[in-house]
């Protein structure tokens, strides 16, 4: 479904990976919802304002499925959040079933219990970062390779029951799944990803463990409609989201703190008192990707003075909403004392990210430890020189060269 409307096309040009596109500020002045063109060339509504973003997140008249999938606007060629997902008739029931199944595995209490172990894993990563630095004195070390990537992978692998030694395989699959202009390879990669997780699930049937994939396998006994394909794709999605998003937040959090060393030094001076606010500001301000979260209207709905018709695509820009000056004073300033900090980086309402507690736990461990271990940590190159992954759904950077 294409359009000839002259509407701005996502993703918008941005100055660097730490700033969102200036066009968002312009569009917010036009209204909370504006017409845009997706990377795939199709029409969509872009939600730029905080109030309307929360409203749509919480409104059951919006979903990830579409009443006529073949007529739906597509977002990109990526295999994740690129178009309709799920069955229109059963989406709400399926979503409730899966959240009921997964909430215990990702509960805040469980994450608190995991905290000490995540600290051990982070310490191990930082030991390897230090060893790499010592092995080549004076040379920059890529923090992404030694901390931002391996730590979330270690954590999500243990939680799901995935062998860490397979990380090269699913790193390749994750990279391919999220390519916006893959020419079809992203879907091939997702099929391979789901097949890999399906093979792991089959092994768990014989030797179950205390992990999420084993829980999903056990759930099939109680729900025959939860197919092997459903399980494989759900598990692949959890593995993809569980490390990609947190990895990017670590990278961008480090960049936010090292591009203004007064932020780094304030955290070093009072790590316990400032780590919570630091993490929440990193979550609010960091915007790794240049798109947003996709919904389709299941009914005609009026939001922000705009009539959204049944089947219309809606892209919620949490990055823009999190810098809405009507909600956040001085929204482009990094303020760890911001209260309340009611950002929507994890969504809102019934679709609030199930992994939010896990991500927050990992980020608090990282930023409560990194600068205690390396108080002189600094960037080896200007942030503007970093290679931004603009053709990836999850965005981010290829490397974070540091020294101390």
N, C-alpha and C positions, 0 to 999 in steps of 0.2 A: 504494500500500500504506500504509494509515493505521493508527493505533493509538490506543487509549483509555488506555494506560498514563500514569500521572501521573509523567512524567519531565521534568526541566528542559529548556527549549527554547533552542537556540542561535539567534542569538548572545546571550551573557549580557551583562547590564548591566555597564559598566565606568566607573570614576570619570572618566577622561580618556584621551586617546589614548596617553599614556605608561605607563599602568598596564594590567595585564590584569585581567579580572574577578575579584573576590575569591572568587567561587564555585569557581574552579579549585582554590584551596587547600583548601576544604571537601571537594570531590569527591576530591582526592588522598588525603585521610584515609579516605574510604570504600573506596578500592581503586584500583588502577592503571587499571582499565577500569570504566566506569559506563554505565548506560543513559541516553540522552538522546533528545530529539525534535529532528529537523532543522528548519530554517526552513520547509521544505515540509510539515512535519507528520508525517513518517515516522520510524520507530524506527531508532536506530543505537547503536553502541558508541562512546563517547568515550574515547580514550587520553590520560591526563593525566600519566603518569609517564615519566621518561626511559628507564629500562631497557626497559620494554615497548614504548615508541615505537621504539627502535632495533631491537628484536627483530622487530616487525612489518614495519618497512622492509626488513629483510634476509631475511624469510621468503618463499620462492617460492610459498607456499600463499595469498598475498594478491596481488591484482592490481587493475587499473582496470576490467577487464571483469567481466561477470556471467554465470553459467551460464543464467539465465532473465531477460534484461534487462527484460521487461515487468513482472516481479514485484519488481524491485529497489527498495529505498528510494531516494527522491530527496532531494537536499540542498537545492536551491533552484531558482529559475527562471533563474539565470544560465546562460550557454552554455559555461562553463568549470568543470570540477570539480563539476558539479551532479548527475551520475548516471553510469551505466555508459559506458565508452568502449572501443572496440576490439572485436575478435572473441575470444570466450572460447577457442576452439580454437587460435588462432594468436598470442595476445597476446605470449607470451614470445619467439617467433621474430621477430615484428615489432619488438618493443622492442630486441632485440639487433641487428637489421639497422639500425635508425635510429641507435642509439648509435654503431655502427661507422662510419656515414656522417658523423655530426655531431661526433664527438670531435675529429678533426683541426682543425675550424674553431674550436672553443672550447678548444683545449689551453692549458695554463698557459704553454708556451713562446710560443705565438702572442700570448697576452695580454701577456706581458712585452714582446714586440716592439711591441705596440700602445701601450705605456705612454706613450712620448714624444708620440704623436699625441693620445692622450686628454688629456694635459697641455695641448697646444695648444688643444684644443676647450674645456677647462675654463677656460683663461685668457681665451678669447674670451667665454665666458658671463659671467665675472666682470667683464670690461671693460664689458659691456652692463649688468650690475647696477650698477656704479659710475656709468655715464652716466645711468641712470634716477634714481639718488639725487641726482646733481648737478643734474638738470633740475628737480627739485622739492624744494629744500632743506627739511629738517624734516618731510617727509612720509614715512611708511613705504613700503618697497619690498617687493613680494611675491617672496621668494626662490624660491618654487616656480616662478614663471613665468620667471625669468631663469636659474635654475641646475638645480633638482631635476628639472624636466620636460625642458628642451631638451637637457641634456647626455646623459642615457641615450638619448634619441631620436636625436641626432646619431651616437652610437656604434653603436647597433644598426642604424641605417639604412645606415651604411657597411659594417658587417659582412655584412648580408644583401643589400645592393645595392638598397635601397629609396630612391626619391627623397625627400630631406628636405623638398622643397616640398609633398609630400603629407601633411605632418604633421597639418594640421587635419582632414583626412579620417579618418586612422586614430586620431587622438585621440578624435574623436566615436565611431568604431566601438568603440574600447577601452572608453570610458565605458559604452556601451550593453551590450556583451558581458558585463560584470561585474555588472550590476544584479541583485540577488537576487530582486526582486519585479517583474520587468519586464512581466508579463502576456504573455509570448511574444516581445517585441521583442528580447530578448537573442539568441535563436536567429536571428531575421531579420538582426540585425547581424553575427552570426558567418557567416552565408551570404554577406552582402555582403563581409565581410572576406576570406573564402576566395576569392570571385570576384575581388576586387581583386588578391590575391596570385597567383591563377591567370593573370590578364592580364599581370602582371609577369613571371611564369615564361615565358609565351609570347614576350614580347619578348626574354628571355634566350636563347631557342632560336636566335634570329636573331643577336643580338649578346651573346654570353656575356661575363661579366666575372670578376674574381677575387673572388667573393663567394659566400655560402652558397646563395642561390637558384640561381645558375648551377651550383653543385655538385649541388644536388638535381635539376635538370633533366638533368644529365649522368648521374646515377644511374639515371634511368628507362631509359636505353638498356641497362643491364645487368640491370634488374629490371622486367619488364613488369607485375608485380603492383603496383608502386608507381604508382598511378593519378594523373591530373591532380587529382582531388578530394583524394586523400591529400596530394599535394604542397601544394595551396593551403591546406588546413587546418593542416598542419604548419607551414608558413611563417607563417601568421596567428598560430598559437600562439606561435611563437618571437618574433615582433614584439611581441605583447601582453605576454608574460612578460619580454621583454628590456628593456622600458622601464618598465612599471608597477611592478614590484617594486623595482628600483633607485631609481626616483624616490621611492617611499615611504620607503626606507631613508635617503636623503639628508635628506628632510624631518624624519624622526623623530630621526636622528642630530644634526641641528642643534638640535632641541628639547631633546634630552637634555643637550647641552653648554651651551645657553643658559638652561636652567632652574636650573642650578647653575653659576655663573660660575667657581667654582674648577676645574671640569672644563675649561672653555675655557682658563683661564689656564695650567693644567698642560700642556695640549697646545701652547700658544704657547711656553712655556718650553723645551720639548724635542720639537719636532715629529717629528724623525727617530726618536727613541727611543720615542715614545709613540703614533705613528699606527697601528701594527699592532695594539696592544692596544686602542686606542680603537675601531677599526673592528670588531674581534671582539666587543667588549662591545656596540656598537651592534647588531650582528647578533643577539647573544644576547637582548638586552633589548627590542628594538623588535618590536612585534606589530601591524602595520598593520590586519590584518583580524581578525574575531572568530570565524572558523571553524577550519579545519585542512585537512589533506590526506586525500583520500578513498581508501579501499581497500575491496574486497569479498573475503570469504573464499571460496576455491575448494575448501575442504575443511572438515570439522569440525576445529577447532584449539583447544587449551587454552593460554591466555596469562594469566599472572598469577592463576591459580586460577579463571579464567572459561572456560566452554566457548562458543566462537564457532561458530555453525552455518554450514554452507555457504550462501553467498548473503547473509549478514549484512553490513550496511554498517558500516565502521569509520572513524571520523574521528580522525586523529592530530593532537593539538594540540601543535605544536612550541613554541608560546608557553608553555604550561603545563610541558612537559617541560624547557624551558630555564630554568625557575625552580624546579626540583625540588631541595629542600633536601638530599636524600640524595646529590646529586651536586655541587651548587654551594654552597659556603659563603656564607652571607649572600646568598642568590640575588636579593634585591630591591635590592642595592647595586650601583652602577656602579663596577666595579673593573678598571681597565685593566691591572693587574698580575696578573690572574687567570691562574693556570697550574696544570694545563692548562685551556684554555677549550674543552671538547669539545662545544660546542653543536651542535644538529642543525637549524639554520635552513635548511640546504640539503638536508635529508634525510640518508640514510645508505645504505650498501651499493650495490647495483646500480642503485638509483633516485636516487643522489646527483645533485643538480642539475647539468646539463651546463654551465650558465652561471655556475657559482660563481666560477671564476677571473676571468671578465669583471666580475662584480659587485664582487669584492674589489678588482680593479685600479681601477675607477672610484671606489670609496669611498676608497681610499687616496690617490688623486690629489686628490679633493675635500677631504678632511679634512687633507691635508698642505699644502693651498694656501689654503683659504678664510680661515683666521684669520691667516695670514701677510699676506694682502692687507688684511684688515679686522679688526685685533686688537681694536677696540672694538665689534665686532658684538654686538647685543643684540636681544631680542624687543621689538616695539613694543606687544604686548598680552600679557596672561597666557595661558599655554598652555591653561588651562581654558576660555577664550573661543573657541578655534578650532573651526571647524565640522568635525566628524568625519563622514566618509562611511560611516555605519553600514550603509547599504543596498547597499554595493559589496563584491564578493568580496575585492578587494585592500585595502579600507578606506582608511586614510590621512586626510589633511586637505585642505581645499580651498585653503588658503593658509598661508604662513608670513611674516607681516609683520615686517620687521626694519628696524633703523636703526643708525647708528653716528656 
